[in-house]
């Protein structure tokens, strides 16, 4: 006899959602372990105390697991534990090694067996998310994906093609033919446009504004989100952007939203630019930040918004090290 573990999370506490997620988890356990129904001796299920709509055991029975004893229990409330979570333990007759199944946000419970781990960091321009994402990725020995760089490269493509970015069809044509790749050298992201490394070229004030503009086109977002989801499904990475927690990876177990006042963000940019030797004044940077916030927050598709289940960190009066420490502590709590 062997024991197989499973866990999954729900989006909401409805009977329909419990049926869907419990059925999905149990069927996946059966298929991944090549079980026959007659191999299952019993199924024990437990749920967190925020689930009231239906017993998970009833949902399991309704999903076709009716020939073995089923049992549901309630888990104690623990600080920092996953919300809306159903766990399973199946006792089975099998000689083969067993595979445990962790789905949705429950992947975070077993970092050792979940194939990839993604961390979402969203926030407005200048909130420190790219810097923080790169440090977190280095500390966890995973990659960092700066999704803003992809929108910036798209804007550069429009600029280089000499098209009018306010003309939807022209932008669409440029994006359909875009050859955009992300590579890593010594752990650092390189953004390649048509085979050329444009990592430096995309960091100008003009491209900042242009990228914010072109990112509001749904077909641009579709293309970028498709690439981002593929990368996130293949490798463990920290993704920073505007819509990672809300749209790109809504099931991501680790979501953070960094924010800071526009004045603090402008001051940071001004200090960074001084080192690089660029010449915008503090007032110009503040105006650009306010304008970009407005564009990023008000676009119709996937606007900059804090996910309901994200941890919000106001970085205005925090050092980078403090922000990194807070994020790492939160991740540790869950794994
Ligand atoms: O993070 P950044 O400043 O490099 O991003 C440039 C622009 O790209 C930003 O103003 C809005 C857009 N963007 C987006 O719409 N969604 C993302 N996930 C990342 C960036």
Boltz pocket constraint, residues with backbone or C-beta under 6 A from the ligand:
constraints:
  - pocket:
      binder: B
      contacts: [[A, 123], [A, 125], [A, 126], [A, 147], [A, 148], [A, 149], [A, 151], [A, 152], [A, 207], [A, 208], [A, 211], [A, 212], [A, 215], [A, 240], [A, 241], [A, 242], [A, 243], [A, 244], [A, 292], [A, 296], [A, 302]]
      max_distance: 6.0
